[in-house]
């Protein structure tokens, strides 16, 4: 059996890589991918703790997080397509004036 520290270490590495991706990248698609990596890191920690404590609560919570993440990706990609049609770019630095 693999110790829980391996799963938590992998989860921490994935979360830190996601934070670095969000803070350093300017492409909106890469930022969304980094956010998804952070969600998956949290999901891995939830599943590891659920397995360690022999409970299904963490796995059930992961199911709901994945559902919300999928909805967030659908809305985010729709917004990016709309912004790209209007501005001809998805560079985050050039999206500073989103006035209605």
Phi and psi in radians as a Rosetta constraint file:
Dihedral C 1 N 2 CA 2 C 2 CIRCULARHARMONIC -1.438 0.35
Dihedral N 2 CA 2 C 2 N 3 CIRCULARHARMONIC 2.318 0.35
Dihedral C 2 N 3 CA 3 C 3 CIRCULARHARMONIC -1.140 0.35
Dihedral N 3 CA 3 C 3 N 4 CIRCULARHARMONIC 2.678 0.35
Dihedral C 3 N 4 CA 4 C 4 CIRCULARHARMONIC -1.168 0.35
Dihedral N 4 CA 4 C 4 N 5 CIRCULARHARMONIC -0.428 0.35
Dihedral C 4 N 5 CA 5 C 5 CIRCULARHARMONIC -1.134 0.35
Dihedral N 5 CA 5 C 5 N 6 CIRCULARHARMONIC -0.524 0.35
Dihedral C 5 N 6 CA 6 C 6 CIRCULARHARMONIC -1.146 0.35
Dihedral N 6 CA 6 C 6 N 7 CIRCULARHARMONIC -0.768 0.35
Dihedral C 6 N 7 CA 7 C 7 CIRCULARHARMONIC -1.145 0.35
Dihedral N 7 CA 7 C 7 N 8 CIRCULARHARMONIC -0.728 0.35
Dihedral C 7 N 8 CA 8 C 8 CIRCULARHARMONIC -1.216 0.35
Dihedral N 8 CA 8 C 8 N 9 CIRCULARHARMONIC -0.605 0.35
Dihedral C 8 N 9 CA 9 C 9 CIRCULARHARMONIC -1.138 0.35
Dihedral N 9 CA 9 C 9 N 10 CIRCULARHARMONIC -0.779 0.35
Dihedral C 9 N 10 CA 10 C 10 CIRCULARHARMONIC -1.095 0.35
Dihedral N 10 CA 10 C 10 N 11 CIRCULARHARMONIC -0.698 0.35
Dihedral C 10 N 11 CA 11 C 11 CIRCULARHARMONIC -1.102 0.35
Dihedral N 11 CA 11 C 11 N 12 CIRCULARHARMONIC -0.720 0.35
Dihedral C 11 N 12 CA 12 C 12 CIRCULARHARMONIC -1.158 0.35
Dihedral N 12 CA 12 C 12 N 13 CIRCULARHARMONIC -0.707 0.35
Dihedral C 12 N 13 CA 13 C 13 CIRCULARHARMONIC -1.124 0.35
Dihedral N 13 CA 13 C 13 N 14 CIRCULARHARMONIC -0.769 0.35
Dihedral C 13 N 14 CA 14 C 14 CIRCULARHARMONIC -1.094 0.35
Dihedral N 14 CA 14 C 14 N 15 CIRCULARHARMONIC -0.710 0.35
Dihedral C 14 N 15 CA 15 C 15 CIRCULARHARMONIC -1.155 0.35
Dihedral N 15 CA 15 C 15 N 16 CIRCULARHARMONIC -0.730 0.35
Dihedral C 15 N 16 CA 16 C 16 CIRCULARHARMONIC -1.148 0.35
Dihedral N 16 CA 16 C 16 N 17 CIRCULARHARMONIC -0.709 0.35
Dihedral C 16 N 17 CA 17 C 17 CIRCULARHARMONIC -1.105 0.35
Dihedral N 17 CA 17 C 17 N 18 CIRCULARHARMONIC -0.634 0.35
Dihedral C 17 N 18 CA 18 C 18 CIRCULARHARMONIC -1.137 0.35
Dihedral N 18 CA 18 C 18 N 19 CIRCULARHARMONIC -0.739 0.35
Dihedral C 18 N 19 CA 19 C 19 CIRCULARHARMONIC -1.105 0.35
Dihedral N 19 CA 19 C 19 N 20 CIRCULARHARMONIC -0.748 0.35
Dihedral C 19 N 20 CA 20 C 20 CIRCULARHARMONIC -1.078 0.35
Dihedral N 20 CA 20 C 20 N 21 CIRCULARHARMONIC -0.720 0.35
Dihedral C 20 N 21 CA 21 C 21 CIRCULARHARMONIC -1.121 0.35
Dihedral N 21 CA 21 C 21 N 22 CIRCULARHARMONIC -0.688 0.35
Dihedral C 21 N 22 CA 22 C 22 CIRCULARHARMONIC -1.194 0.35
Dihedral N 22 CA 22 C 22 N 23 CIRCULARHARMONIC -0.701 0.35
Dihedral C 22 N 23 CA 23 C 23 CIRCULARHARMONIC -1.388 0.35
Dihedral N 23 CA 23 C 23 N 24 CIRCULARHARMONIC -0.458 0.35
Dihedral C 23 N 24 CA 24 C 24 CIRCULARHARMONIC -1.816 0.35
Dihedral N 24 CA 24 C 24 N 25 CIRCULARHARMONIC -0.373 0.35
Dihedral C 24 N 25 CA 25 C 25 CIRCULARHARMONIC -1.579 0.35
Dihedral N 25 CA 25 C 25 N 26 CIRCULARHARMONIC 2.694 0.35
Dihedral C 25 N 26 CA 26 C 26 CIRCULARHARMONIC -2.012 0.35
Dihedral N 26 CA 26 C 26 N 27 CIRCULARHARMONIC -0.145 0.35
Dihedral C 26 N 27 CA 27 C 27 CIRCULARHARMONIC -1.479 0.35
Dihedral N 27 CA 27 C 27 N 28 CIRCULARHARMONIC 2.272 0.35
Dihedral C 27 N 28 CA 28 C 28 CIRCULARHARMONIC -1.138 0.35
Dihedral N 28 CA 28 C 28 N 29 CIRCULARHARMONIC -0.597 0.35
Dihedral C 28 N 29 CA 29 C 29 CIRCULARHARMONIC -1.179 0.35
Dihedral N 29 CA 29 C 29 N 30 CIRCULARHARMONIC -0.705 0.35
Dihedral C 29 N 30 CA 30 C 30 CIRCULARHARMONIC -1.168 0.35
Dihedral N 30 CA 30 C 30 N 31 CIRCULARHARMONIC -0.624 0.35
Dihedral C 30 N 31 CA 31 C 31 CIRCULARHARMONIC -1.125 0.35
Dihedral N 31 CA 31 C 31 N 32 CIRCULARHARMONIC -0.747 0.35
Dihedral C 31 N 32 CA 32 C 32 CIRCULARHARMONIC -1.118 0.35
Dihedral N 32 CA 32 C 32 N 33 CIRCULARHARMONIC -0.668 0.35
Dihedral C 32 N 33 CA 33 C 33 CIRCULARHARMONIC -1.136 0.35
Dihedral N 33 CA 33 C 33 N 34 CIRCULARHARMONIC -0.648 0.35
Dihedral C 33 N 34 CA 34 C 34 CIRCULARHARMONIC -1.177 0.35
Dihedral N 34 CA 34 C 34 N 35 CIRCULARHARMONIC -0.663 0.35
Dihedral C 34 N 35 CA 35 C 35 CIRCULARHARMONIC -1.112 0.35
Dihedral N 35 CA 35 C 35 N 36 CIRCULARHARMONIC -0.716 0.35
Dihedral C 35 N 36 CA 36 C 36 CIRCULARHARMONIC -1.114 0.35
Dihedral N 36 CA 36 C 36 N 37 CIRCULARHARMONIC -0.624 0.35
Dihedral C 36 N 37 CA 37 C 37 CIRCULARHARMONIC -1.144 0.35
Dihedral N 37 CA 37 C 37 N 38 CIRCULARHARMONIC -0.650 0.35
Dihedral C 37 N 38 CA 38 C 38 CIRCULARHARMONIC -1.161 0.35
Dihedral N 38 CA 38 C 38 N 39 CIRCULARHARMONIC -0.699 0.35
Dihedral C 38 N 39 CA 39 C 39 CIRCULARHARMONIC -1.061 0.35
Dihedral N 39 CA 39 C 39 N 40 CIRCULARHARMONIC -0.770 0.35
Dihedral C 39 N 40 CA 40 C 40 CIRCULARHARMONIC -1.174 0.35
Dihedral N 40 CA 40 C 40 N 41 CIRCULARHARMONIC -0.563 0.35
Dihedral C 40 N 41 CA 41 C 41 CIRCULARHARMONIC -1.133 0.35
Dihedral N 41 CA 41 C 41 N 42 CIRCULARHARMONIC -0.755 0.35
Dihedral C 41 N 42 CA 42 C 42 CIRCULARHARMONIC -1.140 0.35
Dihedral N 42 CA 42 C 42 N 43 CIRCULARHARMONIC -0.685 0.35
Dihedral C 42 N 43 CA 43 C 43 CIRCULARHARMONIC -1.099 0.35
Dihedral N 43 CA 43 C 43 N 44 CIRCULARHARMONIC -0.709 0.35
Dihedral C 43 N 44 CA 44 C 44 CIRCULARHARMONIC -1.084 0.35
Dihedral N 44 CA 44 C 44 N 45 CIRCULARHARMONIC -0.709 0.35
Dihedral C 44 N 45 CA 45 C 45 CIRCULARHARMONIC -1.146 0.35
Dihedral N 45 CA 45 C 45 N 46 CIRCULARHARMONIC -0.715 0.35
Dihedral C 45 N 46 CA 46 C 46 CIRCULARHARMONIC -1.077 0.35
Dihedral N 46 CA 46 C 46 N 47 CIRCULARHARMONIC -0.787 0.35
Dihedral C 46 N 47 CA 47 C 47 CIRCULARHARMONIC -1.172 0.35
Dihedral N 47 CA 47 C 47 N 48 CIRCULARHARMONIC -0.667 0.35
Dihedral C 47 N 48 CA 48 C 48 CIRCULARHARMONIC -1.115 0.35
Dihedral N 48 CA 48 C 48 N 49 CIRCULARHARMONIC -0.779 0.35
Dihedral C 48 N 49 CA 49 C 49 CIRCULARHARMONIC -1.175 0.35
Dihedral N 49 CA 49 C 49 N 50 CIRCULARHARMONIC -0.641 0.35
Dihedral C 49 N 50 CA 50 C 50 CIRCULARHARMONIC -1.129 0.35
Dihedral N 50 CA 50 C 50 N 51 CIRCULARHARMONIC -0.705 0.35
Dihedral C 50 N 51 CA 51 C 51 CIRCULARHARMONIC -1.199 0.35
Dihedral N 51 CA 51 C 51 N 52 CIRCULARHARMONIC -0.662 0.35
Dihedral C 51 N 52 CA 52 C 52 CIRCULARHARMONIC -1.134 0.35
Dihedral N 52 CA 52 C 52 N 53 CIRCULARHARMONIC -0.693 0.35
Dihedral C 52 N 53 CA 53 C 53 CIRCULARHARMONIC -1.629 0.35
Dihedral N 53 CA 53 C 53 N 54 CIRCULARHARMONIC 0.053 0.35
Dihedral C 53 N 54 CA 54 C 54 CIRCULARHARMONIC 0.959 0.35
Dihedral N 54 CA 54 C 54 N 55 CIRCULARHARMONIC 0.811 0.35
Dihedral C 54 N 55 CA 55 C 55 CIRCULARHARMONIC -2.237 0.35
Dihedral N 55 CA 55 C 55 N 56 CIRCULARHARMONIC 2.719 0.35
Dihedral C 55 N 56 CA 56 C 56 CIRCULARHARMONIC -1.736 0.35
Dihedral N 56 CA 56 C 56 N 57 CIRCULARHARMONIC 0.041 0.35
Dihedral C 56 N 57 CA 57 C 57 CIRCULARHARMONIC -1.097 0.35
Dihedral N 57 CA 57 C 57 N 58 CIRCULARHARMONIC -0.759 0.35
Dihedral C 57 N 58 CA 58 C 58 CIRCULARHARMONIC -1.128 0.35
Dihedral N 58 CA 58 C 58 N 59 CIRCULARHARMONIC -0.686 0.35
Dihedral C 58 N 59 CA 59 C 59 CIRCULARHARMONIC -1.213 0.35
Dihedral N 59 CA 59 C 59 N 60 CIRCULARHARMONIC -0.615 0.35
Dihedral C 59 N 60 CA 60 C 60 CIRCULARHARMONIC -1.165 0.35
Dihedral N 60 CA 60 C 60 N 61 CIRCULARHARMONIC -0.700 0.35
Dihedral C 60 N 61 CA 61 C 61 CIRCULARHARMONIC -1.130 0.35
Dihedral N 61 CA 61 C 61 N 62 CIRCULARHARMONIC -0.656 0.35
Dihedral C 61 N 62 CA 62 C 62 CIRCULARHARMONIC -1.088 0.35
Dihedral N 62 CA 62 C 62 N 63 CIRCULARHARMONIC -0.680 0.35
Dihedral C 62 N 63 CA 63 C 63 CIRCULARHARMONIC -1.035 0.35
Dihedral N 63 CA 63 C 63 N 64 CIRCULARHARMONIC -0.769 0.35
Dihedral C 63 N 64 CA 64 C 64 CIRCULARHARMONIC -1.212 0.35
Dihedral N 64 CA 64 C 64 N 65 CIRCULARHARMONIC -0.658 0.35
Dihedral C 64 N 65 CA 65 C 65 CIRCULARHARMONIC -1.115 0.35
Dihedral N 65 CA 65 C 65 N 66 CIRCULARHARMONIC -0.721 0.35
Dihedral C 65 N 66 CA 66 C 66 CIRCULARHARMONIC -1.144 0.35
Dihedral N 66 CA 66 C 66 N 67 CIRCULARHARMONIC -0.632 0.35
Dihedral C 66 N 67 CA 67 C 67 CIRCULARHARMONIC -1.138 0.35
Dihedral N 67 CA 67 C 67 N 68 CIRCULARHARMONIC -0.798 0.35
Dihedral C 67 N 68 CA 68 C 68 CIRCULARHARMONIC -1.166 0.35
Dihedral N 68 CA 68 C 68 N 69 CIRCULARHARMONIC -0.654 0.35
Dihedral C 68 N 69 CA 69 C 69 CIRCULARHARMONIC -1.134 0.35
Dihedral N 69 CA 69 C 69 N 70 CIRCULARHARMONIC -0.668 0.35
Dihedral C 69 N 70 CA 70 C 70 CIRCULARHARMONIC -1.156 0.35
Dihedral N 70 CA 70 C 70 N 71 CIRCULARHARMONIC -0.698 0.35
Dihedral C 70 N 71 CA 71 C 71 CIRCULARHARMONIC -1.157 0.35
Dihedral N 71 CA 71 C 71 N 72 CIRCULARHARMONIC -0.670 0.35
Dihedral C 71 N 72 CA 72 C 72 CIRCULARHARMONIC -1.120 0.35
Dihedral N 72 CA 72 C 72 N 73 CIRCULARHARMONIC -0.681 0.35
Dihedral C 72 N 73 CA 73 C 73 CIRCULARHARMONIC -1.165 0.35
Dihedral N 73 CA 73 C 73 N 74 CIRCULARHARMONIC -0.721 0.35
Dihedral C 73 N 74 CA 74 C 74 CIRCULARHARMONIC -1.100 0.35
Dihedral N 74 CA 74 C 74 N 75 CIRCULARHARMONIC -0.792 0.35
Dihedral C 74 N 75 CA 75 C 75 CIRCULARHARMONIC -1.185 0.35
Dihedral N 75 CA 75 C 75 N 76 CIRCULARHARMONIC -0.728 0.35
Dihedral C 75 N 76 CA 76 C 76 CIRCULARHARMONIC -1.113 0.35
Dihedral N 76 CA 76 C 76 N 77 CIRCULARHARMONIC -0.741 0.35
Dihedral C 76 N 77 CA 77 C 77 CIRCULARHARMONIC -1.182 0.35
Dihedral N 77 CA 77 C 77 N 78 CIRCULARHARMONIC -0.635 0.35
Dihedral C 77 N 78 CA 78 C 78 CIRCULARHARMONIC -1.113 0.35
Dihedral N 78 CA 78 C 78 N 79 CIRCULARHARMONIC -0.706 0.35
Dihedral C 78 N 79 CA 79 C 79 CIRCULARHARMONIC -1.139 0.35
Dihedral N 79 CA 79 C 79 N 80 CIRCULARHARMONIC -0.696 0.35
Dihedral C 79 N 80 CA 80 C 80 CIRCULARHARMONIC -1.137 0.35
Dihedral N 80 CA 80 C 80 N 81 CIRCULARHARMONIC -0.674 0.35
Dihedral C 80 N 81 CA 81 C 81 CIRCULARHARMONIC -1.125 0.35
Dihedral N 81 CA 81 C 81 N 82 CIRCULARHARMONIC -0.740 0.35
Dihedral C 81 N 82 CA 82 C 82 CIRCULARHARMONIC -1.135 0.35
Dihedral N 82 CA 82 C 82 N 83 CIRCULARHARMONIC -0.723 0.35
Dihedral C 82 N 83 CA 83 C 83 CIRCULARHARMONIC -1.179 0.35
Dihedral N 83 CA 83 C 83 N 84 CIRCULARHARMONIC -0.691 0.35
Dihedral C 83 N 84 CA 84 C 84 CIRCULARHARMONIC -1.125 0.35
Dihedral N 84 CA 84 C 84 N 85 CIRCULARHARMONIC -0.655 0.35
Dihedral C 84 N 85 CA 85 C 85 CIRCULARHARMONIC -1.144 0.35
Dihedral N 85 CA 85 C 85 N 86 CIRCULARHARMONIC -0.562 0.35
Dihedral C 85 N 86 CA 86 C 86 CIRCULARHARMONIC -1.473 0.35
Dihedral N 86 CA 86 C 86 N 87 CIRCULARHARMONIC -0.777 0.35
Dihedral C 86 N 87 CA 87 C 87 CIRCULARHARMONIC -1.787 0.35
Dihedral N 87 CA 87 C 87 N 88 CIRCULARHARMONIC -0.274 0.35
Dihedral C 87 N 88 CA 88 C 88 CIRCULARHARMONIC 1.132 0.35
Dihedral N 88 CA 88 C 88 N 89 CIRCULARHARMONIC 0.383 0.35
Dihedral C 88 N 89 CA 89 C 89 CIRCULARHARMONIC -2.743 0.35
Dihedral N 89 CA 89 C 89 N 90 CIRCULARHARMONIC 2.708 0.35
Dihedral C 89 N 90 CA 90 C 90 CIRCULARHARMONIC -2.110 0.35
Dihedral N 90 CA 90 C 90 N 91 CIRCULARHARMONIC 0.415 0.35
Dihedral C 90 N 91 CA 91 C 91 CIRCULARHARMONIC -1.246 0.35
Dihedral N 91 CA 91 C 91 N 92 CIRCULARHARMONIC 2.223 0.35
Dihedral C 91 N 92 CA 92 C 92 CIRCULARHARMONIC -1.151 0.35
Dihedral N 92 CA 92 C 92 N 93 CIRCULARHARMONIC -0.587 0.35
Dihedral C 92 N 93 CA 93 C 93 CIRCULARHARMONIC -1.141 0.35
Dihedral N 93 CA 93 C 93 N 94 CIRCULARHARMONIC -0.468 0.35
Dihedral C 93 N 94 CA 94 C 94 CIRCULARHARMONIC -1.600 0.35
Dihedral N 94 CA 94 C 94 N 95 CIRCULARHARMONIC 0.036 0.35
Dihedral C 94 N 95 CA 95 C 95 CIRCULARHARMONIC -1.815 0.35
Dihedral N 95 CA 95 C 95 N 96 CIRCULARHARMONIC 0.751 0.35
Dihedral C 95 N 96 CA 96 C 96 CIRCULARHARMONIC -1.585 0.35
Dihedral N 96 CA 96 C 96 N 97 CIRCULARHARMONIC -0.133 0.35
Dihedral C 96 N 97 CA 97 C 97 CIRCULARHARMONIC -2.180 0.35
Dihedral N 97 CA 97 C 97 N 98 CIRCULARHARMONIC 1.307 0.35
Dihedral C 97 N 98 CA 98 C 98 CIRCULARHARMONIC -1.696 0.35
Dihedral N 98 CA 98 C 98 N 99 CIRCULARHARMONIC 0.962 0.35
Dihedral C 98 N 99 CA 99 C 99 CIRCULARHARMONIC -1.458 0.35
Dihedral N 99 CA 99 C 99 N 100 CIRCULARHARMONIC 2.551 0.35
